[in-house]
């Protein structure tokens, strides 16, 4: 399942890229909202990187959350 790992001030979470939903862990609610919006905006890029990574190929840099 395509997902991203997120860390924020000691909190950790795993977010499903396709569903744009929290799978595991926790983040402060405001930060989780930002992460979910970032995943939605960058979904196509994240899925392309997931595909590359799953084949052992280098991934492309995605604009970080600011």
Secondary structure, 3 states (H helix, E strand, C coil): CCEEEEEECCEEEEEECCCCEEEEECCCHHHHHHHHHHHHHCHHHHHHHHHHHHCCCCCCCCCCCC
